[in-house]
Amino acid sequence: MSRGHFVGVDYHRLMLADSVRVDAFLGAIKALMQPGDVVYDIGAGLGIFGLFAAKNGAKKVYLVESSPILEVAREVAAHNHISNVEFINRDARECEVPQPGDLVICEGIGNFFVTDEMQSVYRALPRFLKPDGRMIPGRVTLYVAPAFALMFPGIRFWGEDRIGGLDFSPVAHWAANRAYILNLPEEFLIAPEQVFAQIDIPDVPDSLHGTMEFRVNRQGMRLSGFVGWFTADLAPGIVLDTRPGIRTHWGQMFFPVLEQPLSQGDLIKLNLGLHMDETYRSVFEWSGQVMDRRGNSTFKFRHSSERRFQKAAESHEFT
């Protein structure tokens, strides 16, 4: 099943307080909605986007949300004297569609887009649309770049200090088998980003795989891991960007390695994959190697969030 935001109001506070997110989506609604439109807000949460549409020219708005937060959205609508809204407390893949929509909004976006596990919901969006209907977002692009995460404690913590007289440094090998969320300054990228995937909504796959190469263009850097982020094309000229240096509630996804020194001109090869496990949770796998300017391999790595209670493999045959 899809997961989305089965969370309390405090997480919704974070989303509403994210002005980059809110301004981009409201701008896209203004750009794409026409007076008299029928609008669906899928995975509506507290309903800001659907309620905004209802107050700004939509004939009818349907808020579709499978979690109990929809009852709070109902209170918000009543408090704001919005009456042209219907609330559907059902899974968007299974609920009845009262009438075809002109515009469908679906902000089912996780930190690296796919991490809200809403892929199957996106694939269901056409059932809500007229043949000439419009969708927000229209396209999502995922980017990856190697980084030196100077202040990231997730791995470095385990080798810094003894606690109770004990050395916990072996834990770093296990800590490296998970993906983290951080907000990274742009200056800590150590090579230009590469496109990992481009996804045209609603055709969102359950698995993604890509191979990328990065040439280190700075001296004195260390490889801490790889940073992933997304852009979302919401409407012509309106792009939501979550790259390092732009602070949003999403932040960026960080795929760590056991930190290694680099030299300018080194080549970093990365294999990155995503699939869904049997409980429909995101599983990330990242492996690769660093090669010097003579083509010699200086460091190899292999990690998987599925093996978070297994020791990370730091030496293997690279394929």
C-alpha positions as CSV (number, residue, x, y, z in Angstrom):
1,M,0.0,0.0,0.0
2,S,1.0,3.6,-0.4
3,R,2.1,5.4,2.8
4,G,2.0,9.2,2.4
5,H,1.6,11.3,5.5
6,F,0.0,9.1,8.2
7,V,1.4,11.6,10.7
8,G,0.2,14.2,13.2
9,V,-0.4,17.8,12.7
10,D,3.2,18.8,13.6
11,Y,4.5,17.3,10.4
12,H,1.9,19.2,8.5
13,R,3.1,22.3,10.3
14,L,6.5,21.8,8.7
15,M,5.0,21.4,5.3
16,L,2.9,24.5,5.6
17,A,5.8,26.5,7.0
18,D,7.9,25.5,3.9
19,S,7.5,28.7,1.8
20,V,9.4,27.3,-1.1
21,R,6.9,24.4,-1.3
22,V,3.8,26.4,-0.7
23,D,4.6,29.4,-3.0
24,A,5.5,27.1,-5.9
25,F,2.3,25.0,-5.7
26,L,0.1,28.0,-5.2
27,G,1.7,29.7,-8.1
28,A,1.2,26.6,-10.3
29,I,-2.5,26.5,-9.3
30,K,-2.9,30.1,-10.3
31,A,-1.2,29.4,-13.6
32,L,-3.1,26.3,-14.5
33,M,-6.6,26.6,-13.0
34,Q,-9.4,28.2,-15.0
35,P,-12.6,29.7,-13.6
36,G,-15.2,27.0,-13.1
37,D,-12.8,24.1,-13.0
38,V,-13.4,20.9,-11.1
39,V,-10.3,20.3,-9.0
40,Y,-9.0,17.2,-7.1
41,D,-6.4,17.5,-4.4
42,I,-5.1,13.9,-4.0
43,G,-3.3,13.2,-0.7
44,A,-4.7,16.5,0.5
45,G,-3.5,16.4,4.1
46,L,-4.7,19.7,5.7
47,G,-6.0,20.7,2.3
48,I,-4.1,23.9,1.6
49,F,-3.9,23.4,-2.2
50,G,-7.5,22.3,-2.7
51,L,-8.9,24.9,-0.4
52,F,-6.8,27.6,-2.1
53,A,-8.4,26.5,-5.4
54,A,-11.8,26.5,-3.9
55,K,-11.4,30.2,-2.9
56,N,-9.9,31.3,-6.2
57,G,-12.3,30.3,-8.9
58,A,-12.8,26.5,-8.8
59,K,-16.4,25.4,-9.2
60,K,-16.0,22.3,-7.1
61,V,-13.0,20.8,-5.2
62,Y,-12.6,17.3,-3.9
63,L,-10.1,16.7,-1.1
64,V,-9.0,13.0,-1.3
65,E,-7.1,11.8,1.8
66,S,-7.0,8.4,3.4
67,S,-5.7,9.5,6.8
68,P,-7.7,11.0,9.7
69,I,-6.1,14.4,9.1
70,L,-8.9,15.0,6.6
71,E,-11.3,15.7,9.5
72,V,-8.9,18.5,10.5
73,A,-9.1,19.8,6.9
74,R,-12.9,19.8,7.2
75,E,-12.6,22.1,10.2
76,V,-10.3,24.4,8.4
77,A,-12.7,24.7,5.5
78,A,-15.6,25.5,7.7
79,H,-13.6,28.0,9.7
80,N,-12.7,29.8,6.4
81,H,-16.3,29.6,5.1
82,I,-15.5,27.4,2.2
83,S,-18.4,25.4,1.0
84,N,-17.7,24.3,-2.5
85,V,-15.5,21.4,-1.2
86,E,-16.3,17.7,-0.8
87,F,-14.2,15.5,1.5
88,I,-13.4,11.9,0.4
89,N,-11.7,9.9,3.2
90,R,-10.6,7.0,1.0
91,D,-7.6,5.6,-0.7
92,A,-7.3,7.5,-4.0
93,R,-6.7,4.2,-5.9
94,E,-10.0,2.8,-4.8
95,C,-12.5,5.6,-4.1
96,E,-15.3,6.4,-6.5
97,V,-14.7,9.4,-8.8
98,P,-17.8,11.7,-8.5
99,Q,-17.0,13.5,-11.8
100,P,-14.0,14.0,-14.1
101,G,-11.7,16.8,-13.1
102,D,-10.1,19.6,-15.0
103,L,-7.1,19.8,-12.7
104,V,-5.5,17.3,-10.3
105,I,-3.0,18.3,-7.7
106,C,-1.0,15.6,-6.0
107,E,1.8,16.6,-3.6
108,G,2.8,13.1,-2.6
109,I,6.5,14.0,-2.7
110,G,9.1,12.5,-0.4
111,N,12.6,13.6,0.3
112,F,14.0,12.0,-2.8
113,F,10.5,12.2,-4.4
114,V,9.8,8.4,-4.2
115,T,10.3,8.1,-0.4
116,D,6.6,8.9,0.4
117,E,5.9,5.5,-1.3
118,M,3.1,7.2,-3.4
119,Q,4.1,5.7,-6.7
120,S,0.9,3.7,-7.2
121,V,-1.2,6.8,-6.2
122,Y,0.5,8.8,-9.0
123,R,-0.2,6.1,-11.5
124,A,-3.9,6.3,-10.5
125,L,-4.3,10.0,-11.2
126,P,-5.6,9.7,-14.7
127,R,-8.8,8.1,-13.4
128,F,-9.7,11.6,-11.9
129,L,-9.0,13.6,-15.1
130,K,-10.9,14.6,-18.2
131,P,-9.1,13.6,-21.4
132,D,-7.7,17.2,-21.6
133,G,-7.1,17.6,-17.9
134,R,-4.0,19.1,-16.2
135,M,-1.8,17.7,-13.5
136,I,0.4,19.3,-10.8
137,P,3.3,18.2,-10.9
138,G,3.9,17.3,-14.5
139,R,7.5,16.1,-14.4
140,V,10.0,15.3,-11.6
141,T,13.8,15.1,-12.1
142,L,16.1,13.4,-9.6
143,Y,19.8,14.6,-9.3
144,V,22.8,13.1,-7.5
145,A,26.2,14.6,-6.6
146,P,29.1,13.4,-4.4
147,A,29.6,15.5,-1.3
148,F,31.8,16.2,1.6
149,A,29.3,16.4,4.5
150,L,31.6,18.2,6.9
151,M,29.1,18.5,9.8
152,F,27.1,15.3,9.2
153,P,27.3,13.3,12.5
154,G,25.6,10.0,11.3
155,I,28.9,8.2,10.5
156,R,31.6,10.5,12.1
157,F,30.0,10.3,15.5
158,W,31.0,6.6,16.0
159,G,34.7,7.3,15.7
160,E,35.0,10.6,17.6
161,D,34.9,9.9,21.3
162,R,34.9,7.1,23.7
163,I,31.7,6.7,25.7
164,G,31.9,5.0,29.1
165,G,35.5,4.1,28.2
166,L,34.3,2.1,25.1
167,D,35.3,2.6,21.5
168,F,32.1,2.4,19.3
169,S,33.9,2.9,16.0
170,P,32.8,-0.5,14.5
171,V,29.2,0.8,14.5
172,A,30.1,3.1,11.6
173,H,30.0,0.1,9.3
174,W,26.4,-0.5,10.2
175,A,25.5,3.2,10.2
176,A,26.6,3.5,6.6
177,N,23.9,1.1,5.5
178,R,21.0,3.6,5.6
179,A,20.0,6.8,3.9
180,Y,19.8,10.0,5.9
181,I,18.1,13.4,5.5
182,L,20.1,16.6,5.7
183,N,20.2,20.2,4.4
184,L,23.6,20.6,2.8
185,P,25.2,23.9,1.7
186,E,25.9,23.9,-2.0
187,E,29.6,24.5,-1.5
188,F,30.1,21.0,-0.1
189,L,29.3,19.4,-3.4
190,I,32.6,18.1,-4.8
191,A,31.6,17.6,-8.4
192,P,28.7,18.8,-10.7
193,E,25.5,16.9,-10.3
194,Q,24.2,14.2,-12.7
195,V,20.6,13.4,-13.6
196,F,19.6,10.1,-12.0
197,A,16.1,9.8,-13.3
198,Q,13.4,11.9,-15.1
199,I,9.8,10.9,-14.3
200,D,6.8,12.1,-16.3
201,I,3.8,12.1,-14.1
202,P,1.7,9.9,-13.8
203,D,4.1,7.2,-15.0
204,V,6.0,6.7,-11.7
205,P,7.9,3.4,-11.5
206,D,8.4,1.3,-8.4
207,S,12.1,0.8,-9.2
208,L,14.9,3.1,-10.5
209,H,18.5,2.4,-11.4
210,G,21.3,4.5,-12.8
211,T,25.0,4.6,-13.2
212,M,26.8,7.9,-12.9
213,E,30.4,9.2,-13.1
214,F,31.8,12.3,-11.4
215,R,35.1,14.0,-11.9
216,V,36.4,15.6,-8.7
217,N,37.1,19.3,-9.5
218,R,38.4,20.5,-6.2
219,Q,41.6,19.8,-4.2
220,G,41.6,18.7,-0.6
221,M,38.1,17.2,-0.6
222,R,36.9,14.0,1.2
223,L,34.1,11.8,0.0
224,S,31.4,11.5,2.7
225,G,28.7,10.1,0.4
226,F,26.2,11.1,-2.2
227,V,23.4,13.7,-2.1
228,G,20.1,13.3,-3.9
229,W,17.5,15.9,-4.5
230,F,14.6,16.6,-7.0
231,T,13.1,19.4,-9.0
232,A,9.4,19.3,-9.9
233,D,8.0,21.0,-13.0
234,L,4.6,22.3,-11.6
235,A,3.5,24.6,-14.4
236,P,5.2,26.5,-17.3
237,G,8.0,28.5,-15.8
238,I,7.3,27.2,-12.3
239,V,9.9,24.7,-11.0
240,L,10.1,23.5,-7.4
241,D,13.8,23.0,-6.6
242,T,15.2,21.3,-3.5
243,R,18.9,21.3,-4.4
244,P,21.6,21.9,-1.7
245,G,21.6,25.5,-0.7
246,I,17.8,25.8,-0.9
247,R,16.3,25.0,2.5
248,T,13.0,23.1,2.4
249,H,11.3,20.6,4.8
250,W,12.4,17.9,2.4
251,G,16.1,18.6,2.6
252,Q,18.2,16.2,0.6
253,M,18.7,12.5,0.7
254,F,22.2,11.4,1.8
255,F,23.8,8.1,0.9
256,P,26.9,7.7,3.0
257,V,30.2,5.9,2.6
258,L,33.0,5.5,5.1
259,E,34.7,8.8,4.5
260,Q,37.7,8.8,2.1
261,P,40.3,11.4,1.0
262,L,40.1,12.5,-2.7
263,S,42.5,14.1,-5.1
264,Q,41.6,16.6,-7.8
265,G,40.9,14.7,-11.0
266,D,39.8,11.5,-9.3
267,L,36.9,9.7,-11.0
268,I,34.0,8.5,-8.8
269,K,31.8,5.8,-10.2
270,L,28.3,5.3,-8.7
271,N,25.6,2.7,-9.1
272,L,22.4,3.8,-7.4
273,G,19.2,1.8,-7.3
274,L,15.8,2.0,-5.7
275,H,13.1,-0.7,-5.3
276,M,10.2,-1.4,-3.0
277,D,10.3,-4.2,-0.5
278,E,7.4,-6.5,0.3
279,T,5.9,-3.9,2.7
280,Y,6.2,-1.2,0.0
281,R,9.0,0.6,1.7
282,S,11.8,2.3,-0.3
283,V,15.1,0.3,-0.4
284,F,18.2,2.1,-1.6
285,E,21.4,0.4,-2.8
286,W,24.6,2.3,-3.7
287,S,27.9,0.9,-4.8
288,G,30.9,2.0,-6.8
289,Q,34.5,3.0,-6.6
290,V,37.0,5.9,-6.8
291,M,39.7,5.8,-9.4
292,D,42.8,8.0,-9.6
293,R,43.9,9.8,-12.8
294,R,46.0,6.7,-13.8
295,G,42.9,4.5,-13.7
296,N,43.8,2.7,-10.5
297,S,41.0,1.9,-8.1
298,T,41.7,3.5,-4.7
299,F,38.4,2.8,-2.8
300,K,35.4,0.6,-3.3
301,F,32.0,0.6,-1.5
302,R,28.7,-1.2,-1.4
303,H,25.8,-0.2,0.8
304,S,22.1,-1.1,1.1
305,S,19.4,0.2,3.3
306,E,17.9,-3.2,3.2
307,R,21.0,-4.5,5.1
308,R,20.9,-1.8,7.8
309,F,21.7,-4.4,10.5
310,Q,24.6,-5.9,8.4
311,K,28.1,-4.6,8.2
312,A,28.8,-2.5,5.1
313,A,31.0,-4.1,2.5
314,E,34.0,-1.8,1.8
315,S,35.8,-4.1,-0.6
316,H,34.2,-6.0,-3.5
317,E,34.5,-6.5,-7.2
318,F,33.0,-3.5,-8.9
319,T,30.6,-4.1,-11.8
